[in-house]
Amino acid sequence: MTDRLQQTSGLELPLEGVILSRYLDSAERKQLLRRHSRDEVIQLHRGAYVESALWRYLSDGARHRAKALAVALHFGGDPVFCHLSAAAFWRLPQMGAWPPTPHVAGAKGSAARTAALVRHGLGIPQTVEAIDGLSVTTLAATVVDVAATVGFAHSVVLADAALRRCTHPVEGLPSAVVTREQLEWELQRIAPTHGASRARRVVEFADPRADRPGESMSRVSMHRAGIAPPQLQVSLRGVSGKDYTVDFFWPEVDVIGEFDGKYKYTDPAYMNGRNAQQVLYDEKIREDDLRAAAHGFTRWPWATAISPTVMRAHLVRVGIH
């Protein structure tokens, strides 16, 4: 299985990039429709379009935010985007595709699903944040809303990332320090019939020490496979005397585990000016140094991280149960 994690970074759609047909005259609207039939423009929402050339450069997360912008421009007012739409604005990772339509908060009892949007009738939150000029639920509320409505594994990936914001803020976003206590408080507003127990499982399992989505998925698969929980982000010393931080560590069997994602060889932040060959060489030197200090060592890719069965078989082979 391929890595289906959808990133939220990339080129953004500026406000002026949205073409609203209601501001065009008759001739311009006809020309716009002709361009749409030739796939030169993409329809974001009824009456809202964007140039196809620009659309191709947007990440999936940015495309979802563009659709939310189009909905806000079409309906007016100040909609509060929530659930996975808020997660997209908070630049949280998402497993699989982003929703085809934006999610907004509505008055209690006003839940509805249309071709344009999904309205959650749980009440308009009193506290919101402004991101990209639009109102979204707070980071803590977003985590709990998603955890109440989306699968456990996907929600854990998102919750781990949100908790990491305390030490890894994202430039351009509101400062948001999410604690487990805040998540517990947000849980109180979720009714038992609306996924409260599901959300609580996620909050109790979430851990900011999981440094990447692949590590979060690995934790979920270990948990489901009945593997003894490892220590996370442990500092260990190699035979050279140099200290390294490892993803996972089982001290009872002295085995190090590492998620070996593609990001190590493609993410500029991780590569820190190195090319892929240099990263690969540095990883080898690091592993050899730790092995020489009598630590066991094992790595796994995304396909292993997402499968409890494969993960269990992989870890059992190195003495972890």
Phi and psi in degrees as a GROMACS rama.xvg file:
@    title "Ramachandran Plot"
@    xaxis  label "Phi"
@    yaxis  label "Psi"
@TYPE xy
-84.7601  162.728  THR-2
-71.4526  111.629  ASP-3
-102.704  16.6815  ARG-4
-69.0754  125.965  LEU-5
-97.1826  125.05  GLN-6
-86.3624  159.336  GLN-7
-113.316  3.51984  THR-8
-85.8183  179.665  SER-9
115.558  -177.148  GLY-10
-59.175  138.188  LEU-11
-101.424  157.611  GLU-12
-93.3326  111.731  LEU-13
-70.8226  158.955  PRO-14
-54.8356  -41.1737  LEU-15
-72.0417  -7.80996  GLU-16
-79.9285  -11.0586  GLY-17
-91.5635  126.969  VAL-18
-98.3285  117.264  ILE-19
-102.641  119.1  LEU-20
-65.4904  -25.104  SER-21
-67.4259  -15.4555  ARG-22
-97.4042  5.294  TYR-23
-102.378  152.62  LEU-24
-81.4168  177.793  ASP-25
-57.9228  -46.206  SER-26
-64.3111  -40.4147  ALA-27
-67.6389  -36.7337  GLU-28
-66.0507  -39.7901  ARG-29
-63.8998  -40.899  LYS-30
-64.6202  -38.9961  GLN-31
-62.7303  -42.298  LEU-32
-65.5793  -37.1107  LEU-33
-64.6645  -41.7187  ARG-34
-64.8196  -35.5565  ARG-35
-65.4821  -40.5432  HIS-36
-65.0955  -23.7157  SER-37
-96.5322  9.59216  ARG-38
62.177  26.6848  ASP-39
-85.4953  -21.3538  GLU-40
-131.76  151.582  VAL-41
-107.675  135.437  ILE-42
-85.6752  116.605  GLN-43
-81.4377  -36.5083  LEU-44
-163.683  163.872  HIS-45
-54.7356  116.906  ARG-46
85.6033  4.00295  GLY-47
-128.774  127.634  ALA-48
-133.29  164.21  TYR-49
-144.439  149.525  VAL-50
-61.5565  133.333  GLU-51
-61.1127  -35.4587  SER-52
-61.4249  -37.1998  ALA-53
-74.6753  -41.8645  LEU-54
-57.3312  -36.646  TRP-55
-63.6339  -24.6677  ARG-56
-90.1318  -6.6218  TYR-57
-83.7812  139.291  LEU-58
-70.3512  168.704  SER-59
-62.1971  -38.6011  ASP-60
-64.7664  -41.7681  GLY-61
-66.1463  -35.0153  ALA-62
-64.5049  -39.9153  ARG-63
-64.9853  -41.3958  HIS-64
-64.325  -34.4309  ARG-65
-64.1982  -40.1681  ALA-66
-64.6063  -38.9951  LYS-67
-63.746  -41.3083  ALA-68
-60.3403  -42.6808  LEU-69
-63.8677  -40.1117  ALA-70
-63.6179  -43.4019  VAL-71
-62.9403  -41.3956  ALA-72
-66.8978  -35.6961  LEU-73
-72.3618  -47.4271  HIS-74
-86.2662  -21.702  PHE-75
72.1976  -167.539  GLY-76
70.8303  -153.579  GLY-77
-136.962  74.3867  ASP-78
-63.41  147.885  PRO-79
-103.812  113.699  VAL-80
-81.6666  139.543  PHE-81
-139.409  -177.088  CYS-82
50.9641  -134.274  HIS-83
-66.7866  -25.9662  LEU-84
-65.8803  -42.8787  SER-85
-63.6679  -37.9782  ALA-86
-60.0061  -38.2456  ALA-87
-64.3715  -40.8943  ALA-88
-68.263  -33.6717  PHE-89
-77.9639  0.0621591  TRP-90
58.707  41.9759  ARG-91
-88.9022  151.465  LEU-92
-72.0516  149.606  PRO-93
-132.652  133.979  GLN-94
-83.6982  125.083  MET-95
80.2746  -158.986  GLY-96
-81.2019  149.844  ALA-97
-74.1287  157.711  TRP-98
-57.1372  146.877  PRO-99
-70.1703  -22.9926  PRO-100
-130.032  148.006  THR-101
-65.8325  154.434  PRO-102
-110.24  131.336  HIS-103
-128.596  155.539  VAL-104
-84.8133  140.046  ALA-105
-129.195  169.61  GLY-106
-60.5171  156.672  ALA-107
-58.3028  132.157  LYS-108
84.0426  4.86002  GLY-109
-103.195  19.199  SER-110
-56.6781  136.532  ALA-111
-160.366  154.053  ALA-112
-130.972  120.811  ARG-113
-126.348  179.742  THR-114
-67.8835  -19.5666  ALA-115
-92.096  -37.0702  ALA-116
-162.634  168.773  LEU-117
-113.332  122.853  VAL-118
-106.335  126.009  ARG-119
-97.1283  116.494  HIS-120
-88.6858  55.6766  GLY-121
-107.779  5.177  LEU-122
105.71  148.253  GLY-123
-80.1917  122.694  ILE-124
-65.3298  144.021  PRO-125
-75.7998  -29.4804  GLN-126
-113.377  124.886  THR-127
-134.51  169.196  VAL-128
-120.334  154.037  GLU-129
-104.286  120.965  ALA-130
-133.045  130.077  ILE-131
55.1691  30.7027  ASP-132
81.2002  4.56368  GLY-133
-120.288  157.029  LEU-134
-88.7744  133.45  SER-135
-135.862  158.073  VAL-136
-65.394  156.146  THR-137
-61.4822  162.822  THR-138
-62.0001  -43.3245  LEU-139
-63.6315  -43.5445  ALA-140
-64.1158  -38.402  ALA-141
-61.9537  -44.6074  THR-142
-59.1604  -47.5431  VAL-143
-69.0898  -39.8691  VAL-144
-61.2903  -43.973  ASP-145
-66.4297  -43.441  VAL-146
-61.7005  -28.6696  ALA-147
-79.3708  -15.164  ALA-148
-126.357  -12.2064  THR-149
-118.495  159.558  VAL-150
-56.751  156.727  GLY-151
-57.9424  -51.7334  PHE-152
-61.1016  -46.5155  ALA-153
-64.047  -38.3121  HIS-154
-69.5809  -35.497  SER-155
-64.5717  -42.5081  VAL-156
-56.1107  -45.3713  VAL-157
-68.8596  -42.8415  LEU-158
-67.0803  -42.0014  ALA-159
-57.7486  -44.6217  ASP-160
-64.6742  -38.7855  ALA-161
-65.6103  -42.624  ALA-162
-65.0001  -29.0663  LEU-163
-70.1364  -16.5552  ARG-164
-59.7511  -21.1788  ARG-165
-58.788  -37.4723  CYS-166
-112.117  -11.3489  THR-167
-131.237  70.1472  HIS-168
-66.0171  156.056  PRO-169
-105.63  125.023  VAL-170
-60.0943  135.096  GLU-171
91.9698  -9.08542  GLY-172
-104.176  156.097  LEU-173
-57.8275  145.374  PRO-174
-65.8919  124.098  SER-175
-139.753  110.979  ALA-176
-103.023  107.541  VAL-177
-100.722  126.022  VAL-178
-113.648  163.478  THR-179
-62.3551  -33.3165  ARG-180
-63.6201  -39.4582  GLU-181
-64.4513  -40.4496  GLN-182
-65.8865  -38.8065  LEU-183
-62.2265  -39.8037  GLU-184
-64.5904  -42.4764  TRP-185
-64.0113  -30.0748  GLU-186
-60.9638  -27.8316  LEU-187
-64.233  -23.5244  GLN-188
-89.0975  -5.20621  ARG-189
-91.0836  120.85  ILE-190
-72.5526  151.148  ALA-191
-54.4753  -31.5921  PRO-192
-80.2778  -4.60621  THR-193
-118.18  29.0617  HIS-194
91.9806  23.2736  GLY-195
-61.2404  -45.1798  ALA-196
-67.4435  -36.3911  SER-197
-63.1916  -44.0756  ARG-198
-66.2541  -37.8247  ALA-199
-63.6136  -39.9423  ARG-200
-58.0855  -41.346  ARG-201
-66.4154  -46.6452  VAL-202
-60.9565  -42.0846  VAL-203
-68.4511  -28.8994  GLU-204
-90.0875  -24.505  PHE-205
-59.7183  146.034  ALA-206
-149.429  119.392  ASP-207
-68.2332  -12.8203  PRO-208
-75.3516  -14.8002  ARG-209
-71.0597  109.721  ALA-210
-81.5164  -19.8621  ASP-211
-142.922  158.598  ARG-212
-54.8294  -36.7236  PRO-213
-62.8451  -33.0684  GLY-214
-71.7631  -38.0711  GLU-215
-62.6132  -45.7126  SER-216
-63.6564  -38.0619  MET-217
-60.5304  -43.3244  SER-218
-60.8896  -42.4189  ARG-219
-62.3648  -45.1297  VAL-220
-65.7999  -38.995  SER-221
-61.634  -44.203  MET-222
-60.8629  -46.9157  HIS-223
-69.2545  -26.9377  ARG-224
-87.0849  -2.75826  ALA-225
75.7972  22.5443  GLY-226
-79.107  142.049  ILE-227
-56.6184  129.829  ALA-228
-64.0132  134.84  PRO-229
-86.759  166.479  PRO-230
-78.788  148.076  GLN-231
-112.822  142.481  LEU-232
50.5859  57.4554  GLN-233
-93.9331  140.653  VAL-234
-90.7018  122.577  SER-235
-127.544  151.775  LEU-236
-103.691  133.036  ARG-237
-81.8645  173.366  GLY-238
-63.6717  -22.2652  VAL-239
-74.828  -13.4067  SER-240
95.7326  -5.06513  GLY-241
-81.1259  141.949  LYS-242
-95.5968  140.547  ASP-243
-131.36  145.372  TYR-244
-97.4528  124.507  THR-245
-107.767  154.369  VAL-246
-65.1815  -51.5035  ASP-247
-134.732  147.027  PHE-248
-148.293  129.8  PHE-249
-108.057  94.9174  TRP-250
-63.7884  -29.2167  PRO-251
-65.7304  -23.9142  GLU-252
-120.027  1.56198  VAL-253
54.6903  52.0227  ASP-254
-122.842  132.378  VAL-255
-95.917  138.392  ILE-256
-122.868  140.292  GLY-257
-137.591  133.822  GLU-258
-79.9942  123.102  PHE-259
-105.659  74.9669  ASP-260
-83.414  162.952  GLY-261
-64.32  -22.551  LYS-262
-57.5314  -29.0558  TYR-263
-61.6101  -25.4415  LYS-264
-112.22  2.68717  TYR-265
-132.845  -21.5013  THR-266
-83.632  115.54  ASP-267
-56.7164  -34.6858  PRO-268
-63.7991  -39.61  ALA-269
-78.1211  -38.8321  TYR-270
-69.4115  -30.2488  MET-271
51.5727  49.1463  ASN-272
87.8675  -4.67166  GLY-273
-89.6496  155.1  ARG-274
-88.0965  172.862  ASN-275
-60.8064  -37.2731  ALA-276
-65.022  -39.8364  GLN-277
-68.3839  -38.8665  GLN-278
-61.1822  -45.9162  VAL-279
-60.627  -42.4377  LEU-280
-65.5256  -44.0863  TYR-281
-63.0223  -37.7185  ASP-282
-63.3276  -39.4796  GLU-283
-65.4013  -44.6974  LYS-284
-60.9168  -42.3259  ILE-285
-62.2328  -47.9537  ARG-286
-63.9939  -43.3192  GLU-287
-61.4689  -39.1967  ASP-288
-64.7952  -41.8449  ASP-289
-71.5278  -39.579  LEU-290
-62.6953  -39.059  ARG-291
-65.4882  -21.3225  ALA-292
-87.1465  15.3757  ALA-293
75.6207  20.3796  ALA-294
-90.5887  136.523  HIS-295
-70.718  157.354  GLY-296
-149.765  132.343  PHE-297
-144.905  146.727  THR-298
-123.243  157.648  ARG-299
-149.697  152.228  TRP-300
-92.937  -175.958  PRO-301
-58.9929  -40.361  TRP-302
-59.6579  -32.7374  ALA-303
-78.0883  -39.7969  THR-304
-59.5534  -33.5358  ALA-305
-91.2846  -1.99127  ILE-306
-119.179  110.508  SER-307
-57.1653  -38.3415  PRO-308
-65.5236  -48.5641  THR-309
-67.0888  -39.4567  VAL-310
-61.4432  -45.2374  MET-311
-61.5485  -46.8702  ARG-312
-60.4905  -39.6807  ALA-313
-64.3681  -44.7904  HIS-314
-76.094  -34.8916  LEU-315
-59.9971  -35.0444  VAL-316
-62.6654  -22.6384  ARG-317
-108.533  17.4952  VAL-318
89.6798  14.6101  GLY-319
-103.632  128.679  ILE-320
